[in-house]
Amino acid sequence: MKKILYWGLGSVILLQFIRPDFHNPKVDDTVALQTDAKTMSILKTSCYDCHSSETAYPWYHNVAPLSWVISANIKEGRAALNFSHWEAIDANVKLERLERAKKLIRNEMMPKSDYLLMHENAVLTNEDKKTLEEFFDSQIEKL
């Protein structure tokens, strides 16, 4: 029984050395999203950790295997929509992503429930959802 415990503990310790890259890429303000303060506040509170290059990493991002899950979620989120590259996104892609974002927020699929477990302040109120939908609609109209 002790051998199993030691092997298990040793494995957990070794896993801590397999670390994802948690460096935020530099943000170029000329291509980053620029919008009103209210919308930006909602986006930064509820969306930016996964959908920008301005992720605020929690302390537990250093603990494997949580670090791998966090890294995968951020990579997936940035690939889907990255507000730090807003002006560089192709118009057709942006249109598709905005429509999808509206649906995901309306159906309470964003922010993700596992993210909300540790970030209570990221829960979107009905007013927040309305503000984001209006923002998305205004961006769609521009396209």
C-alpha positions in Angstrom: 0.0 0.0 0.0 2.9 2.4 0.8 4.4 1.7 -2.6 1.2 2.8 -4.4 1.0 5.9 -2.2 4.6 6.8 -3.0 4.2 6.1 -6.7 1.0 8.2 -6.8 2.6 11.1 -4.9 5.7 10.9 -7.1 3.6 11.0 -10.2 1.7 14.0 -9.0 5.0 15.8 -8.3 6.4 14.9 -11.7 3.3 16.2 -13.4 4.0 19.6 -12.0 7.0 19.8 -14.3 4.9 19.4 -17.5 3.8 23.0 -17.9 1.9 24.8 -20.6 3.1 28.2 -21.8 1.2 30.9 -19.9 2.7 34.0 -21.5 0.3 36.6 -22.8 1.3 37.8 -26.3 1.9 41.5 -26.6 -1.2 43.4 -27.4 -1.1 45.9 -30.3 -3.5 48.6 -29.5 -4.0 49.5 -33.1 -5.8 46.1 -33.7 -7.3 45.5 -30.3 -10.9 46.1 -29.7 -11.8 49.7 -28.8 -15.4 50.3 -27.4 -17.3 52.2 -24.8 -16.3 51.8 -21.1 -19.5 49.9 -20.1 -19.1 47.2 -22.8 -15.4 47.0 -22.3 -15.9 46.4 -18.5 -18.3 43.6 -19.2 -16.0 42.0 -21.8 -12.9 42.3 -19.5 -14.8 40.8 -16.5 -16.5 38.0 -18.3 -14.7 37.3 -21.6 -11.2 38.6 -21.8 -9.5 35.8 -19.8 -10.2 33.4 -22.7 -10.9 35.7 -25.6 -7.9 38.1 -25.5 -4.2 38.2 -25.0 -4.8 39.9 -21.7 -5.5 36.8 -19.5 -5.3 37.3 -15.8 -4.1 33.9 -14.6 -5.4 32.6 -11.3 -3.0 31.1 -8.8 -4.1 27.6 -9.6 -2.9 27.9 -13.2 0.4 26.5 -11.8 -1.1 23.3 -10.6 -1.3 20.3 -13.0 -3.6 19.0 -14.3 -5.7 22.2 -13.9 -3.0 24.1 -15.8 -3.6 21.9 -18.8 -7.3 22.5 -18.8 -6.9 26.2 -18.3 -4.3 26.4 -21.1 -6.6 24.4 -23.5 -9.6 26.6 -22.7 -7.6 29.8 -23.3 -6.1 28.4 -26.6 -9.6 27.4 -27.8 -11.1 30.7 -26.7 -8.4 32.8 -28.5 -8.8 30.7 -31.6 -12.6 31.2 -31.6 -12.5 35.0 -31.0 -9.6 37.2 -29.8 -10.6 40.7 -28.9 -6.9 41.6 -28.9 -6.8 41.0 -32.7 -10.2 42.6 -33.4 -9.3 44.8 -36.3 -7.2 42.1 -37.9 -10.0 39.6 -38.1 -11.5 39.0 -41.6 -14.9 40.6 -41.9 -16.6 37.3 -42.9 -15.0 35.5 -40.0 -15.9 38.3 -37.6 -19.5 38.3 -38.7 -19.7 34.5 -38.1 -18.1 34.8 -34.7 -20.3 37.7 -33.6 -23.5 35.8 -34.6 -22.2 32.8 -32.7 -21.3 34.9 -29.6 -24.8 36.2 -29.5 -26.3 32.7 -29.6 -23.9 31.4 -26.9 -24.6 34.2 -24.6 -28.3 34.1 -25.2 -28.3 30.3 -24.4 -26.1 30.8 -21.3 -23.3 28.8 -22.8 -20.8 31.6 -22.3 -19.0 32.2 -20.1 -18.4 28.5 -19.6 -19.8 27.0 -16.5 -16.5 25.7 -15.3 -15.0 29.2 -15.6 -17.9 30.6 -13.6 -17.2 28.2 -10.8 -14.1 30.1 -9.9 -15.1 33.5 -11.3 -18.4 34.5 -9.7 -18.0 38.1 -10.9 -18.0 36.9 -14.5 -21.7 35.8 -14.4 -23.6 37.9 -17.0 -26.7 39.7 -15.7 -29.6 40.3 -18.1 -28.5 43.9 -18.5 -24.9 42.7 -19.3 -26.4 40.3 -21.9 -28.4 43.1 -23.4 -25.4 45.4 -23.6 -23.3 42.7 -25.3 -26.0 41.9 -27.7 -26.4 45.6 -28.6 -22.6 45.8 -29.1 -22.5 42.7 -31.3 -25.4 44.0 -33.3 -23.6 47.3 -33.8 -20.5 45.5 -35.0 -22.6 43.4 -37.3 -24.2 46.5 -38.8 -20.7 47.9 -39.5 -19.8 44.9 -41.5 
